């Protein structure tokens, strides 16, 4: 018994046509992702690192100034201003400052890398959704929404007390009877009622 007609391929031609259309929609969606995420380049990540430095460096400088003032106060009170002990403590304070500055720079790089990871994770998720749905319109809308969210600068955590381990070294604070709070320090030359706050 014979059957006529053009369907002798078992629907393979239709399947190929459907797959070609699906691939075309995926290509359109990939283009939308590329366009939506086009602003996430090396300049974007560099700017994230710079934003962190603009936030953290003033805190570092403030804490360093306070530590220098405390050192000068304690050394002067002990009559050690022009001593080898003064030079030793100044060197230790400079060493701690260099360590803290390197740490801040490292955190700035971490901030940029975290932003990069977030962008790539969102891009990969959109691509997976596109492969599953082959819906370029929904993908384009999602790409724009996510890009807008990722572009917004997130808040940064304040620095901790970077020189907190120096209070026993710098001018032998405890021996001199000069007490330093983790949050407030008496600056050299001010009355005991004036204080300067260290951002934690």
C-alpha positions in Angstrom: 0.0 0.0 0.0 1.5 3.4 -1.0 1.1 6.8 0.6 1.6 9.9 -1.4 2.5 13.5 -0.3 5.6 15.4 0.7 5.7 14.2 4.3 7.8 11.2 3.7 10.7 12.7 5.8 8.7 12.1 9.0 8.6 15.8 9.8 12.4 16.2 9.7 12.2 19.3 7.5 9.7 21.0 9.8 11.9 20.1 12.8 14.9 21.7 11.0 12.9 24.8 10.2 11.8 25.1 13.8 15.3 24.7 15.1 16.6 27.3 12.7 14.0 29.7 14.0 14.9 28.9 17.6 18.6 29.5 16.9 17.7 32.8 15.3 15.8 33.8 18.4 18.7 32.8 20.6 21.1 34.8 18.4 18.8 37.8 18.8 18.8 37.3 22.6 22.6 37.0 22.7 22.8 40.3 20.9 20.5 41.8 23.5 22.7 40.5 26.3 25.8 41.8 24.7 24.2 45.2 24.2 22.8 45.4 27.7 26.1 44.4 29.3 28.2 46.5 27.0 29.2 49.0 29.6 30.9 46.5 31.8 34.4 46.9 30.6 37.8 47.4 32.2 37.1 51.1 32.8 34.0 50.2 34.8 35.9 47.8 37.1 38.8 50.3 37.4 36.3 52.9 38.5 34.9 50.6 41.1 38.3 50.2 42.6 38.9 54.0 42.5 35.5 54.5 44.2 36.6 52.3 47.1 39.9 54.2 47.4 38.0 57.5 47.6 36.0 56.0 50.4 38.7 54.3 52.4 41.8 56.6 52.0 40.4 59.5 54.1 39.7 57.0 56.9 43.2 55.7 56.7 44.6 59.2 56.8 42.5 60.2 59.7 43.5 57.1 61.8 47.2 57.7 60.9 47.0 61.3 62.0 45.4 60.3 65.3 48.1 57.6 65.9 50.8 60.1 65.2 49.3 62.6 67.6 49.0 59.9 70.3 52.6 58.9 69.8 53.8 62.5 70.1 51.7 63.0 73.2 53.0 59.9 74.9 56.6 60.4 74.0 56.5 64.0 75.1 54.9 63.1 78.4 57.6 60.5 79.1 60.4 62.9 78.0 61.4 60.7 75.1 60.7 63.0 72.2 64.3 63.2 71.0 65.2 59.6 72.0 66.0 56.4 70.2 62.7 55.1 71.5 61.0 57.9 69.6 62.7 56.9 66.4 61.8 53.2 67.0 58.2 54.0 67.6 58.0 56.3 64.6 59.4 53.5 62.5 56.9 51.0 63.8 54.0 53.4 63.1 55.3 53.9 59.6 55.5 50.2 59.1 51.9 49.7 60.2 50.8 52.5 58.0 52.4 50.9 55.0 50.7 47.6 55.8 47.4 49.3 56.2 47.8 51.2 52.9 48.6 48.0 51.1 45.6 46.4 52.7 43.3 49.2 51.5 44.7 48.8 48.0 44.1 45.1 48.1 40.5 45.7 49.2 40.0 48.1 46.3 41.1 45.3 43.9 38.8 42.9 45.6 35.9 45.3 45.1 36.6 45.4 41.4 36.9 41.7 41.2 33.7 41.2 43.1 31.9 43.5 40.7 33.3 41.5 37.8 32.1 38.2 39.3 28.7 39.6 39.8 28.4 40.8 36.2 29.6 37.5 34.8 27.3 35.5 37.0 24.3 37.5 35.8 25.4 37.2 32.2 25.7 33.4 32.5 22.3 33.2 34.1 20.7 35.1 31.4 22.4 33.0 28.7 21.1 29.8 30.4 17.6 31.3 30.6 17.7 32.2 26.9 18.9 28.7 25.9 15.9 27.3 27.8 13.2 29.7 26.7 14.6 31.1 23.3 12.7 34.3 24.2 14.8 37.2 23.0 12.3 39.9 24.2 12.2 38.7 27.8 16.0 38.3 27.7 16.5 41.9 26.4 14.3 43.2 29.2 16.1 41.2 31.8 19.5 42.3 30.5 18.6 46.0 30.8 17.1 45.6 34.3 20.1 43.6 35.6 22.6 46.0 34.0 20.9 48.9 35.7 21.2 47.2 39.0 24.8 46.1 38.6 25.8 49.7 37.6 24.7 51.1 40.9 27.5 51.5 43.3 27.0 49.4 46.4 28.0 50.7 49.9 31.3 49.9 51.4 32.1 48.7 54.9 34.0 51.2 57.2 37.6 50.4 57.9 38.4 48.9 61.3 40.8 50.4 63.8 44.0 50.0 61.7 46.4 51.0 64.4 44.8 49.3 67.3 47.7 46.9 67.9 50.1 49.9 68.3 48.7 51.4 71.5 51.0 49.3 73.7 54.1 50.2 71.6 53.7 53.8 70.7 55.0 55.7 73.7 54.2 52.9 76.1 50.7 54.1 76.6 49.7 51.9 79.5 52.8 52.7 81.5 52.2 56.4 81.1 48.6 56.2 82.4 47.2 57.5 79.1 44.1 55.6 78.2 42.9 55.3 74.6 39.4 54.3 73.7 39.0 52.2 70.5 36.7 54.9 69.2 38.0 58.2 70.7 41.5 59.5 71.1 42.8 62.7 72.8 44.8 64.6 70.3 48.1 66.1 71.5 47.6 69.8 72.3 43.9 69.5 73.0 42.2 69.5 76.4 41.0 66.2 77.8 37.5 67.0 76.9 38.2 67.2 73.1 38.2 64.0 71.2 38.6 62.9 67.7 36.7 59.9 66.4 38.3 57.1 64.5 35.9 55.6 61.9 35.6 51.8 62.5 
